[in-house]
Amino acid sequence: MTEPSRMQYPLSVVILARNEAINIQRCIEAVSWCNDVVVVDDRSTDGTDRLAIASGARVVQHSFADFADQRNWAMENADLKNEWVLHLDADEVITPELASGLRQIFSSGLNDCVAYRMCRKTMFHGSWLRYSDGFPVWIMRLVRRGKAGFLRNGHGEVAVPDVDGRLGTITEPFLHHAFSKGITDWIERHNRYSSREAELEYRVMQSLVWQDLWSVDRARRRASLRALSRRLPARPFLRFCYQFFVKLGFLDGSAGWTFSCLMATYEGWIVLKRKELEQKSAQQ
């Protein structure tokens, strides 16, 4: 009789990657029980694609625009074998406990859900950022093709977008090794992200309609409130206070302090780049 851990379950896994040689094998090995693992590679130059193939995954190439676009593209163009798709980034890892839970779901038969929201533990130099990263933050990662997709939100995606049916919840977390390639890599990535966020903020502020703050339409009212919040003074300081005090990041010790400082810096980059866009527009 085939051991459960050796069985191939009908689940497609999409892994987004760019220069992830340090992470890709660990990510793929953790989902080796799935019968279809696809790495969507953004033209890596460090051998990520070769390592992925050697680990048993298929590799397709597609230039990265944003996370939502990359995940949606994969579901439509990567020739996935299965109806159900688990979406991961290369620096994320499915734990043995979560893998066991997912295998049980597939063994017992999926219910009428069209997607599942999940949560992850962000790791920093071996420490779990339990408080400063606000665990649990729910994100949709297990979806049924044709019933659920991803929506862009700045450089990322809407955490839990609307779906065509019932949304389930999986409480066992997976791991996010956000700093696995070092602080320099994290800074370089978030420098790029902040440029995209600044452009989004600039466009949103240009289209802000003050009357919408009192609109009976909740969606329009929330959008206006978000746009207004972007004009708060001392945003980097407020971001630090939010991460370190409101979220109780100080309970994460020195890791929480460092992470809160990094997020405040990131917030500062967004503000400075948005102001630069405003100044350029005023000079034209």
Wavefront OBJ file of the C-alpha trace (Angstrom):
o trace
v 0.000 0.000 0.000
v 1.336 3.461 -0.914
v 2.299 5.608 2.056
v 0.176 8.806 2.358
v 3.314 10.961 2.304
v 4.367 9.324 -0.993
v 1.002 9.627 -2.729
v 0.594 12.250 -5.414
v -2.435 14.398 -4.668
v -4.416 16.238 -7.392
v -3.248 19.715 -6.487
v -1.373 22.141 -8.728
v 1.157 24.384 -7.008
v 2.222 27.690 -8.563
v 5.464 29.143 -7.184
v 6.527 32.672 -8.137
v 10.273 33.198 -8.373
v 13.028 35.547 -9.450
v 16.627 34.783 -8.478
v 15.500 32.436 -5.713
v 18.288 29.847 -5.881
v 18.630 30.005 -2.103
v 14.932 29.194 -1.536
v 13.473 27.315 -4.493
v 14.480 23.745 -3.615
v 13.139 24.028 -0.062
v 9.836 25.405 -1.340
v 9.425 22.659 -3.971
v 10.426 19.805 -1.667
v 7.741 20.838 0.820
v 5.039 20.241 -1.830
v 6.514 17.094 -3.383
v 3.287 15.252 -2.486
v 1.416 17.319 -5.113
v 1.207 15.937 -8.658
v 1.811 19.256 -10.434
v 4.367 21.856 -9.317
v 4.995 24.829 -11.610
v 7.554 27.585 -11.055
v 6.711 30.855 -12.795
v 10.159 32.368 -13.208
v 10.797 36.032 -13.956
v 13.981 35.619 -16.037
v 16.220 34.550 -13.146
v 19.980 34.811 -13.661
v 21.140 32.723 -10.680
v 20.117 29.258 -11.854
v 16.712 29.222 -10.166
v 15.150 27.568 -13.219
v 17.737 24.760 -13.335
v 17.385 24.048 -9.622
v 13.602 23.991 -9.935
v 13.707 21.459 -12.764
v 16.215 19.324 -10.849
v 13.805 19.347 -7.891
v 10.967 17.985 -10.014
v 9.052 21.133 -10.972
v 8.060 22.439 -14.369
v 9.290 25.947 -15.203
v 7.554 28.585 -17.303
v 8.934 32.051 -17.950
v 6.842 35.205 -17.554
v 7.924 38.758 -16.752
v 6.653 40.023 -13.414
v 4.286 43.008 -13.342
v 2.684 42.456 -9.946
v 1.756 39.496 -7.760
v -1.909 39.380 -8.774
v -1.092 39.486 -12.483
v 1.539 36.760 -12.153
v -0.780 34.396 -10.274
v -3.696 34.979 -12.668
v -1.414 34.508 -15.682
v -0.235 31.173 -14.322
v -3.769 29.856 -13.865
v -4.638 30.791 -17.439
v -1.405 29.975 -19.276
v 0.758 27.478 -17.359
v -1.131 24.358 -18.502
v -2.030 23.366 -14.947
v -3.229 19.785 -14.486
v -5.745 20.327 -11.707
v -8.801 22.358 -10.812
v -7.393 23.325 -7.419
v -4.289 25.534 -7.236
v -2.085 26.420 -4.268
v -0.179 29.684 -4.766
v 3.182 30.272 -3.099
v 6.158 32.602 -3.348
v 9.573 30.945 -3.512
v 10.484 32.187 -0.017
v 7.431 30.478 1.505
v 7.315 26.933 2.846
v 4.441 24.560 3.539
v 5.090 22.987 6.943
v 4.652 19.223 7.524
v 1.629 20.005 9.715
v -0.036 22.073 7.008
v 0.834 19.491 4.347
v -0.835 16.812 6.468
v -3.938 18.961 6.832
v -4.127 19.665 3.110
v -3.715 15.979 2.279
v -6.589 15.158 4.621
v -8.772 17.730 2.855
v -8.045 16.141 -0.527
v -8.453 12.604 0.823
v -11.844 13.311 2.381
v -13.158 15.223 -0.617
v -13.368 18.971 -1.072
v -16.561 20.718 -0.009
v -18.416 23.429 -1.883
v -15.786 26.108 -1.193
v -14.286 27.852 -4.218
v -11.242 29.185 -2.348
v -9.559 29.083 1.038
v -7.916 31.836 3.018
v -4.697 30.941 4.800
v -2.140 32.633 7.052
v 1.629 32.623 7.330
v 4.340 33.110 9.918
v 6.915 35.704 8.874
v 10.395 34.677 9.999
v 13.269 37.076 10.735
v 16.711 35.533 11.345
v 15.122 32.486 12.941
v 12.563 34.432 14.968
v 8.824 34.405 14.326
v 7.453 37.959 14.030
v 4.279 36.963 15.800
v 3.215 40.445 16.891
v 4.956 43.042 14.744
v 3.714 41.375 11.550
v 0.188 41.106 12.952
v -0.300 37.334 12.890
v -2.655 36.028 11.642
v -3.035 38.057 8.440
v -5.462 36.196 6.196
v -4.626 35.819 2.505
v -6.320 33.792 -0.225
v -3.877 31.191 -1.560
v -5.811 27.980 -2.325
v -8.268 28.543 -5.159
v -10.470 26.703 -7.614
v -9.685 27.763 -11.159
v -12.513 29.609 -12.848
v -14.133 30.489 -9.514
v -11.535 32.728 -7.871
v -8.804 35.080 -9.037
v -6.471 37.734 -7.680
v -6.879 41.515 -7.680
v -3.987 43.982 -7.808
v -3.376 46.260 -4.848
v -0.268 48.402 -5.312
v 2.725 46.090 -5.800
v 0.806 43.229 -4.257
v -2.709 41.897 -4.259
v -5.975 42.230 -2.358
v -5.530 39.847 0.568
v -8.971 38.244 0.335
v -10.847 39.361 -2.801
v -14.445 38.548 -3.622
v -14.969 35.041 -4.992
v -17.744 33.325 -6.910
v -18.945 31.146 -4.042
v -18.063 30.177 -0.489
v -14.675 30.977 1.052
v -13.170 28.522 3.512
v -10.428 28.949 6.123
v -7.317 26.865 6.839
v -5.882 27.831 10.223
v -2.560 25.945 10.148
v 0.032 28.502 8.934
v 2.835 28.224 6.411
v 6.217 29.950 6.794
v 7.427 33.108 5.069
v 11.209 33.545 5.029
v 11.047 37.181 3.914
v 14.663 37.884 4.893
v 16.223 34.656 3.618
v 18.356 36.559 1.078
v 19.493 39.138 3.612
v 18.614 42.701 4.570
v 20.181 44.152 1.411
v 17.859 42.110 -0.792
v 14.853 43.074 1.352
v 15.764 46.763 0.997
v 16.247 46.477 -2.766
v 12.882 44.737 -3.199
v 11.016 47.201 -1.021
v 12.668 50.098 -2.789
v 11.017 48.803 -5.982
v 7.738 48.168 -4.174
v 7.716 51.682 -2.729
v 7.978 53.170 -6.230
v 4.855 51.278 -7.282
v 3.021 52.239 -4.093
v 3.955 55.900 -4.584
v 2.611 55.852 -8.131
v -0.627 54.294 -6.903
v -0.981 56.867 -4.137
v -0.346 59.679 -6.581
v -3.044 58.444 -8.968
v -5.529 57.881 -6.141
v -4.962 61.342 -4.706
v -5.365 62.930 -8.106
v -8.783 61.320 -8.419
v -9.912 61.978 -4.827
v -13.432 63.396 -4.631
v -13.928 64.979 -1.215
v -17.704 64.545 -1.362
v -17.189 60.784 -1.385
v -16.201 60.985 2.286
v -19.930 61.321 3.015
v -21.141 59.005 0.273
v -23.822 56.432 1.083
v -21.788 53.994 -1.030
v -19.496 52.243 1.467
v -16.913 51.297 -1.172
v -16.543 54.901 -2.346
v -16.432 56.115 1.267
v -13.694 53.623 2.205
v -11.641 54.535 -0.873
v -11.839 58.220 0.021
v -10.876 57.554 3.632
v -7.852 55.535 2.497
v -6.805 58.332 0.158
v -7.213 60.871 2.961
v -5.156 58.730 5.364
v -2.249 58.934 2.922
v -1.961 62.644 3.720
v -1.440 62.101 7.437
v 1.690 63.871 8.737
v 4.644 61.912 10.149
v 3.572 58.701 8.438
v 6.888 56.856 8.989
v 6.671 57.556 12.727
v 3.018 56.520 12.808
v 3.891 53.302 10.958
v 6.562 52.506 13.541
v 4.137 53.133 16.402
v 1.542 50.939 14.734
v 3.943 48.024 14.229
v 5.779 48.313 17.556
v 3.086 49.450 19.988
v -0.390 48.915 18.543
v 0.495 45.460 17.171
v 2.620 44.764 20.291
v 5.748 44.322 18.200
v 7.871 45.000 21.285
v 6.932 41.484 22.435
v 9.007 40.165 19.506
v 12.117 41.648 21.152
v 14.974 42.961 19.032
v 13.505 41.320 15.913
v 10.300 43.288 16.438
v 12.234 46.534 16.870
v 14.240 45.974 13.688
v 11.198 44.966 11.650
v 9.207 47.979 12.874
v 12.084 50.302 11.926
v 12.307 48.725 8.482
v 8.573 49.131 7.865
v 8.723 52.766 9.001
v 11.581 53.346 6.556
v 9.557 51.726 3.791
v 6.637 54.036 4.588
v 9.006 57.001 4.368
v 10.175 55.972 0.903
v 6.577 55.875 -0.326
v 5.881 59.371 1.017
v 9.063 60.866 -0.463
v 8.524 59.281 -3.874
v 4.888 60.378 -4.002
v 5.880 63.950 -3.154
v 8.490 63.812 -5.895
v 5.800 62.810 -8.387
v 3.618 65.697 -7.185
v 6.470 68.161 -7.599
v 7.233 66.949 -11.113
v 3.575 67.262 -12.046
v 3.381 70.821 -10.659
v 6.434 71.860 -12.709
v 4.951 70.667 -15.988
l 1 2 3 4 5 6 7 8 9 10 11 12 13 14 15 16 17 18 19 20 21 22 23 24 25 26 27 28 29 30 31 32 33 34 35 36 37 38 39 40 41 42 43 44 45 46 47 48 49 50 51 52 53 54 55 56 57 58 59 60 61 62 63 64 65 66 67 68 69 70 71 72 73 74 75 76 77 78 79 80 81 82 83 84 85 86 87 88 89 90 91 92 93 94 95 96 97 98 99 100 101 102 103 104 105 106 107 108 109 110 111 112 113 114 115 116 117 118 119 120 121 122 123 124 125 126 127 128 129 130 131 132 133 134 135 136 137 138 139 140 141 142 143 144 145 146 147 148 149 150 151 152 153 154 155 156 157 158 159 160 161 162 163 164 165 166 167 168 169 170 171 172 173 174 175 176 177 178 179 180 181 182 183 184 185 186 187 188 189 190 191 192 193 194 195 196 197 198 199 200 201 202 203 204 205 206 207 208 209 210 211 212 213 214 215 216 217 218 219 220 221 222 223 224 225 226 227 228 229 230 231 232 233 234 235 236 237 238 239 240 241 242 243 244 245 246 247 248 249 250 251 252 253 254 255 256 257 258 259 260 261 262 263 264 265 266 267 268 269 270 271 272 273 274 275 276 277 278 279 280 281 282 283 284
